Amino acid sequence: YAWMATALLATQPLLFGHAFINQKDTPFMAFFLVSVAVGLEAADRVSQAIRRAGSASLPESRWTRLRGEWAGTSRSRRVVGIAYLIGSLLWLISLAAVDSRQPSMIRLMQAIGEGLAWERLQSAATSLARGASSLPTDTSLGTAVWLHDFGRMILLIGWIALAPVVVRWVLPKAFHEAKASFGWSLGWAVLAGALLGFTVSIRQIGVFAGLLVSLYWLRRLHAAGLWVLVIYLLAGAVVTLATWPYLWAAPLQRFWESLALGADFEIHMTPYRGQWVFSDRIPWHYFPTLASLELTIPAVALFISGIAIAGWRWTHQTIDRTVLGIVLLWLAAPLFGLIVLGMGAYNNIRQLHFALAPIFLIAGVGLSGLLMRVNRRWVEYLLLAALLLPGVSGIVGAHPYEYTYFNALTGGTEGAQGNYALDYWCTSYREAMGFVNAVAEPGAKVMVMGPLRPAMAFARNDLEVLRNEGDRSVAGVDYLLTCSRWLAVEWGEDARLERVHTVGRGPAVFAEVFRRIKGDPAVDD
């Protein structure tokens, strides 16, 4: 049933289409899912290790033995341990400091330029500058700033990597006891933390995955596995820092700034139920409506039945309540931020794809409830094929615009046009430019409404591709490409444009191509 639920997710046209064009939301959804899955697995493995060690009910005894070993160790080892703790505290303070490296680097570069820097640094800078006197000052400053930040990050990771070495030398008995008791489960904790770090560096809201895993961890292990949870979170922080260069200058300051920006992002206009609404003022039913229309009908039906079956199993204690609670929180928290806190969303629900995973987990419960009533395996496969057919059919029929899929509840993609966003990234400009390439004269001016890149990337080299800056001025252009919210715009008689080609699927139009009417005085002049 697990791989069947996965097949249901993988054959959703919405997600299938985004997988080929969305460089941010799709990787984030995948890493978020694997971060939670591996994090829960790590917690379970640590829990099993604690039970095998027979110390789950006596966490205080471990601390008693730890204090005893610390008291009995030599003075030199205690000095090393205390020095490492103090150094770690100083590192933490430096991470929380305000970004001030730019003025410092400017002063340093000025001192080097005037020959007033530290002797060895001045000598090294002079050697590096030979043959590179033509480099602009801002390039040298940028390189110096980057080297400063990169070196600082490497030193920090090296300092953290020293932690197990220091613990092994200062508290050897505790180190070997932990290694013998937990073994590979510690590796799982580090792996889960690393995946969390990658997730956060893709999108800062990835910290929510860490929160879900931490809640599960505390519910499963209580205080017994708290120190392993710290290892998990520390591994996540290290990988986040290593893979997110923007943080290197002032990690904590910039991370909080990034969170604030994500929570209060630029306001956009988005179509919903035939009206344009502000992204920070969407109605409460925005996500439920679009999720029920952009996913296949079998997925929606299985989710609804999965809620009912999960509720029944909860009351009869035949389902893991902790796991179910994490899954429900995974879905409820983003909706709370969207509905109650006013966090914005636009382009349908693409920013909330990571919240679709719990929908399919719950749909998997509904799928298992359906198929468990079938006694024959071939009937199970036949039912699964019927459940996957709408998604596969939608992928084939909408290719290569799978992400414009809407199910029959809204009349398909045709019924969604004018009511919801379809090809909002204007991927149809590739096909539109194919038409222009075939008919345009050399040197023709092609103006693009909206994103320029999808059109320019496929334009002939001898065409001049321009982007309209929003003033709708199309004077002097030979061809005009429109998509998304620029469709069906009345350009007026003075524009002297005629529509010569459309791109879409069935009656639904994704892009339009207009051509200058021959004999236009503005062009003739």
Secondary structure as GFF3:
##gff-version 3
##sequence-region A 1 525
A	DSSP	alpha_helix	2	10	.	.	.	ID=ss1
A	DSSP	alpha_helix	13	21	.	.	.	ID=ss2
A	DSSP	alpha_helix	25	53	.	.	.	ID=ss3
A	DSSP	alpha_helix	59	72	.	.	.	ID=ss4
A	DSSP	alpha_helix	75	95	.	.	.	ID=ss5
A	DSSP	alpha_helix	101	113	.	.	.	ID=ss6
A	DSSP	alpha_helix	119	129	.	.	.	ID=ss7
A	DSSP	alpha_helix	137	161	.	.	.	ID=ss8
A	DSSP	alpha_helix	163	170	.	.	.	ID=ss9
A	DSSP	alpha_helix	172	182	.	.	.	ID=ss10
A	DSSP	alpha_helix	184	202	.	.	.	ID=ss11
A	DSSP	three_ten_helix	204	206	.	.	.	ID=ss12
A	DSSP	alpha_helix	207	221	.	.	.	ID=ss13
A	DSSP	alpha_helix	226	243	.	.	.	ID=ss14
A	DSSP	three_ten_helix	245	247	.	.	.	ID=ss15
A	DSSP	alpha_helix	251	263	.	.	.	ID=ss16
A	DSSP	beta_strand	269	272	.	.	.	ID=ss17
A	DSSP	beta_strand	275	278	.	.	.	ID=ss18
A	DSSP	alpha_helix	286	294	.	.	.	ID=ss19
A	DSSP	alpha_helix	297	315	.	.	.	ID=ss20
A	DSSP	alpha_helix	321	339	.	.	.	ID=ss21
A	DSSP	three_ten_helix	350	355	.	.	.	ID=ss22
A	DSSP	alpha_helix	356	371	.	.	.	ID=ss23
A	DSSP	alpha_helix	377	398	.	.	.	ID=ss24
A	DSSP	three_ten_helix	402	404	.	.	.	ID=ss25
A	DSSP	three_ten_helix	408	410	.	.	.	ID=ss26
A	DSSP	alpha_helix	412	416	.	.	.	ID=ss27
A	DSSP	alpha_helix	429	439	.	.	.	ID=ss28
A	DSSP	beta_strand	445	448	.	.	.	ID=ss29
A	DSSP	alpha_helix	453	456	.	.	.	ID=ss30
A	DSSP	beta_strand	464	467	.	.	.	ID=ss31
A	DSSP	beta_strand	479	483	.	.	.	ID=ss32
A	DSSP	three_ten_helix	484	486	.	.	.	ID=ss33
A	DSSP	three_ten_helix	493	495	.	.	.	ID=ss34
A	DSSP	beta_strand	497	505	.	.	.	ID=ss35
A	DSSP	beta_strand	508	516	.	.	.	ID=ss36
A	DSSP	alpha_helix	521	524	.	.	.	ID=ss37
###
